[in-house]
Amino acid sequence: MKAAFITEPGPPDCIQYGDVPDPVAAAGQVLVRVSAVSVNPIDTYIRGGANFWPLPKPFIIGCDFAGTVAAVGEGVRGLSLGDRVWGSNQGLLGRQGTFAEYCAVDSQWVYPTPDGVSDETMAAAALVAITAHLGLFQRAHIQPGATVFVRGGVGGVGSMVVQMAKTAGAKVIATAGSERKATACRQLGADMVIDYTRESIGDKLKEYAPNGVDLFWETLRDPDFDLAVGALAENGRIVLMAGRDARPQFPVGPFYVKGGSIHGVVMFKASAAQQRQCASDINHWFASGKLSALIDRRLPLSEAAQAHAVQEQHTIAKQSQLTGKIVLLP
């Protein structure tokens, strides 16, 4: 089968596209004929040499997938040939990734695709929607009437946080880097949008949330804790989802006086049961039209190296290249 893979970590052009052995569904696994995958920042970190865990050789990159069940391994229940499915959490903890024509996946990480929802949509949503759900509901315990701030309302995770928080009955404030992106934020449900290229985030938060925000969702790899803590309401929460190597200064005094809390969200450390709970709500919201996936561009899988280069320019170089996700099609 064709796949996008690496033999050694390196820059985006180390990604090769070519033939690798076909995977086989072992006991407890399903073989998925892949229809769509998407790029996540963590994909680029692993490809670039982040030494999180040993990698198989060759290593097929990618976390997310959507497609159709092509074979069912021994002991698998609830999945059958021809079922449309989606999932994430691959290419992590030493597992092979998904950027291929087929992938063999433990059935605990595989979820049914809702009728009427495309494979491209579910692939684009997979990791980012699970991350947003974990942070909002299992960590921050967001409640109706809360005020939620999201940095980057049209980013992969940010766009999901905006929509899920609105579905939960929250008031949502988001940032965007242009008027076009601000419009997209409002279409997703944001009540107020701050254009950080021409407005002060701190000043606008004081205007939009004079009593502070109940949840400050930080997407930056280098968090601005002075801004976050200053914006918090009493007993407010901060959710972090990036910045493994970050060592920012932290205003301890103002934070503890407010009774704040901080929650780190690492999707792949959540249990299979926790992620399945997320997937159940995600499926329901997609089926009912309450959730949509922002797709910036679609590329053939053979252009995985280009996709990684664009993602790195957006995430690491902070060039704001994307409005939503990059989806690749085998």
C-alpha positions in Angstrom: 0.0 0.0 0.0 1.0 3.7 -0.4 1.9 5.6 2.8 3.6 8.8 4.0 6.4 7.7 6.3 9.8 8.5 7.8 12.8 6.4 8.4 14.6 9.0 10.6 13.2 12.2 12.2 13.9 15.5 10.4 12.4 18.4 8.6 9.2 18.1 6.5 11.1 16.9 3.4 12.2 13.8 5.3 8.7 12.5 4.7 8.7 9.9 2.0 5.7 8.7 0.0 5.8 5.2 -1.3 5.0 1.5 -0.8 5.1 -0.1 2.6 3.7 -3.6 3.7 0.0 -3.9 4.1 -1.1 -4.0 7.7 -3.2 -6.9 9.1 -5.9 -6.7 11.7 -4.6 -8.6 14.8 -6.8 -9.8 17.6 -8.8 -6.9 18.9 -8.1 -4.7 15.9 -9.9 -3.6 12.8 -8.4 -2.8 9.4 -9.6 0.5 8.1 -9.5 1.5 4.5 -8.6 5.1 4.9 -10.6 7.8 3.1 -9.2 10.9 4.9 -6.6 12.0 7.5 -5.7 15.4 8.9 -2.5 17.1 10.2 -2.0 18.0 13.8 0.9 20.0 15.4 1.9 17.0 17.4 2.5 15.1 14.1 5.1 17.7 13.2 6.8 17.5 16.6 7.2 13.7 16.4 8.4 13.9 12.8 10.9 16.6 13.8 12.5 14.5 16.4 10.7 15.1 19.7 11.9 12.1 21.7 8.6 11.2 23.3 8.9 7.4 22.7 10.7 5.0 20.3 9.3 4.9 16.8 9.0 1.9 14.5 10.9 1.9 11.2 9.6 2.9 8.9 7.2 5.1 10.9 3.9 6.0 9.3 3.0 9.5 10.4 -0.4 10.9 11.5 -2.9 10.5 14.4 -6.4 11.0 12.8 -8.3 8.9 10.3 -11.7 8.3 8.8 -12.7 5.5 6.5 -14.4 2.1 6.2 -13.8 -1.2 8.0 -12.1 -3.6 5.6 -11.4 -6.5 8.0 -12.2 -7.4 11.6 -9.8 -9.1 14.0 -10.6 -11.9 16.4 -12.6 -10.8 19.4 -13.8 -7.5 18.1 -17.5 -6.7 18.8 -19.7 -4.0 17.5 -17.9 -3.4 14.3 -18.5 -5.0 10.9 -17.2 -5.0 7.4 -18.2 -1.9 5.5 -18.9 0.2 8.6 -17.9 3.8 8.3 -15.6 4.8 11.2 -13.3 7.5 12.5 -10.8 7.9 15.2 -7.5 9.3 16.5 -4.8 8.5 19.0 -2.7 6.7 16.4 1.0 7.4 15.6 1.4 7.9 19.4 3.1 5.9 22.2 4.9 3.9 19.5 1.9 3.0 17.5 2.0 3.2 13.7 0.2 6.2 12.3 -2.7 6.7 9.8 -1.2 8.5 6.7 -1.7 5.4 4.5 -4.2 3.6 2.4 -4.9 1.2 5.3 -4.3 1.2 9.0 -4.8 -1.5 11.7 -6.3 0.1 14.8 -7.2 -1.3 18.2 -11.0 -1.3 18.2 -11.1 0.7 21.5 -10.0 3.8 19.5 -12.6 3.4 16.6 -15.9 5.1 16.6 -18.9 4.9 14.1 -19.2 7.8 11.7 -22.6 9.5 11.9 -24.9 9.2 8.9 -24.7 12.2 6.6 -21.3 13.3 7.9 -18.4 13.1 5.5 -15.1 11.2 6.2 -13.2 14.5 5.6 -15.2 16.2 8.3 -14.6 13.4 10.9 -10.9 13.2 10.0 -10.5 16.9 10.5 -12.3 16.9 13.8 -10.9 13.8 15.4 -8.0 14.8 17.7 -9.1 18.4 18.1 -12.7 17.6 19.0 -11.6 15.0 21.6 -9.1 17.5 23.0 -11.8 20.2 23.3 -14.3 17.9 24.9 -11.8 16.6 27.5 -10.8 20.1 28.4 -14.2 21.6 28.6 -16.2 18.9 30.2 -13.9 16.4 31.9 -11.3 18.9 33.3 -12.9 22.4 33.5 -16.5 21.1 34.1 -17.9 24.0 32.1 -21.5 25.0 33.1 -24.3 27.0 31.4 -23.9 30.7 31.8 -20.1 30.6 32.1 -17.9 33.0 30.2 -15.2 31.2 28.1 -12.2 32.9 26.4 -10.6 31.0 23.6 -7.3 32.1 22.1 -7.5 31.3 18.3 -11.2 30.7 17.6 -10.6 29.3 14.1 -7.7 27.0 15.0 -8.2 23.3 15.0 -8.9 23.0 18.8 -10.1 26.5 19.2 -12.9 26.2 16.7 -14.1 23.1 18.5 -13.9 24.8 21.9 -16.0 27.7 20.5 -18.7 25.5 19.2 -18.8 23.1 22.2 -18.8 25.9 24.7 -21.8 27.5 22.9 -23.6 24.2 22.9 -23.1 24.0 26.7 -24.7 27.4 27.1 -21.6 29.5 27.7 -20.8 33.0 26.5 -17.7 32.7 24.2 -15.0 35.3 23.6 -12.4 34.4 21.0 -9.4 35.9 19.2 -8.8 36.1 15.5 -6.0 37.4 13.3 -8.0 39.1 10.6 -11.5 40.3 9.8 -12.0 37.2 7.7 -11.1 35.0 10.6 -13.2 37.1 13.0 -16.2 36.5 10.7 -15.5 32.8 10.8 -15.4 32.9 14.6 -18.8 34.5 14.7 -20.2 32.0 12.3 -19.0 29.2 14.7 -20.9 30.9 17.5 -18.5 33.3 19.3 -20.4 36.1 21.0 -17.4 38.5 20.8 -14.2 38.4 18.8 -11.0 40.3 19.4 -8.8 41.0 16.4 -5.4 40.6 18.1 -3.6 42.3 15.2 -5.2 45.7 16.0 -6.8 45.4 19.5 -5.4 44.8 22.9 -6.6 41.4 24.2 -6.4 42.5 27.8 -8.3 45.7 27.3 -11.1 44.0 25.3 -11.4 41.3 27.9 -12.0 43.9 30.5 -14.7 45.4 28.3 -16.4 42.1 27.3 -16.0 40.4 30.7 -15.7 43.0 33.4 -16.0 40.4 36.1 -13.5 38.1 34.5 -13.7 34.9 32.5 -14.6 31.5 34.1 -12.4 29.7 31.7 -9.3 30.9 29.8 -8.4 28.4 27.1 -4.8 29.0 26.2 -3.5 27.6 22.9 -0.1 29.2 22.7 3.0 27.1 23.1 4.4 29.8 25.4 1.4 30.9 27.6 1.0 34.5 28.7 0.1 33.8 32.3 0.0 37.5 33.3 -2.8 38.0 30.7 -4.6 34.7 31.7 -4.5 35.2 35.4 -5.4 38.9 35.1 -8.5 37.9 33.0 -9.8 35.2 35.4 -12.9 35.6 37.4 -12.9 34.3 41.0 -12.4 30.5 41.0 -11.6 30.7 37.3 -9.8 28.0 35.4 -7.1 27.9 32.8 -6.8 25.1 30.3 -3.4 24.4 28.7 -3.0 22.2 25.6 0.5 22.9 24.4 4.0 24.0 25.5 5.9 21.0 26.7 9.2 23.0 26.7 7.7 26.3 27.9 8.9 27.9 31.1 7.0 31.2 31.4 6.9 33.4 34.4 3.8 32.9 36.6 2.0 35.4 38.8 1.5 33.2 41.8 0.0 35.8 44.1 -2.8 37.0 41.9 -3.6 33.5 40.9 -4.0 32.0 44.3 -5.9 35.0 45.7 -8.5 34.4 42.9 -8.7 30.7 43.9 -7.8 29.7 40.3 -6.9 26.3 38.9 -4.9 25.2 35.9 -5.6 22.0 33.9 -3.3 20.5 31.4 -5.0 18.5 28.6 -3.0 15.8 26.8 -5.4 14.0 24.6 -3.4 10.8 24.2 -3.1 10.4 28.0 -6.9 10.1 28.4 -8.2 6.5 28.7 -10.1 4.7 26.0 -13.2 5.0 28.1 -12.8 8.7 28.5 -12.2 9.3 24.8 -15.2 7.1 23.8 -17.4 9.3 26.0 -16.1 12.3 24.1 -16.7 10.6 20.8 -20.4 9.8 21.7 -21.1 13.5 22.2 -19.1 14.5 19.2 -21.1 12.2 17.0 -24.4 13.5 18.4 -23.4 17.1 17.8 -22.2 16.4 14.2 -25.4 14.5 13.4 -27.6 17.2 14.8 -25.7 20.0 13.1 -24.4 21.6 16.2 -20.8 21.0 15.3 -18.8 21.5 12.1 -15.2 21.1 11.1 -13.2 23.9 9.6 -11.0 22.6 6.7 -8.5 25.1 5.4 -7.3 22.9 2.5 -7.4 19.4 1.0 -4.3 17.8 -0.5 -3.4 14.4 -1.8 -1.6 12.2 0.7 1.4 12.3 -1.6 1.8 15.9 -0.5 2.2 15.1 3.2 5.6 16.9 3.3 4.1 20.1 2.0 1.2 19.8 4.5 3.7 19.4 7.4 5.7 22.5 6.2 2.5 24.6 6.2 1.5 23.4 9.6 4.9 24.2 11.0 4.8 27.7 9.5 1.5 28.2 11.2 2.3 26.6 14.6 6.0 27.2 15.2 6.8 30.2 13.0 3.5 31.8 14.1 2.7 33.0 10.5 -1.1 32.3 10.9 -1.2 30.3 7.7 -4.4 28.3 8.4 -8.1 28.7 9.1 -8.9 25.2 10.3 -7.3 21.9 9.4 -5.3 20.4 6.6 -7.0 17.2 5.3 -5.1 14.7 3.2 -6.8 12.2 0.9 -5.1 8.8 0.1 
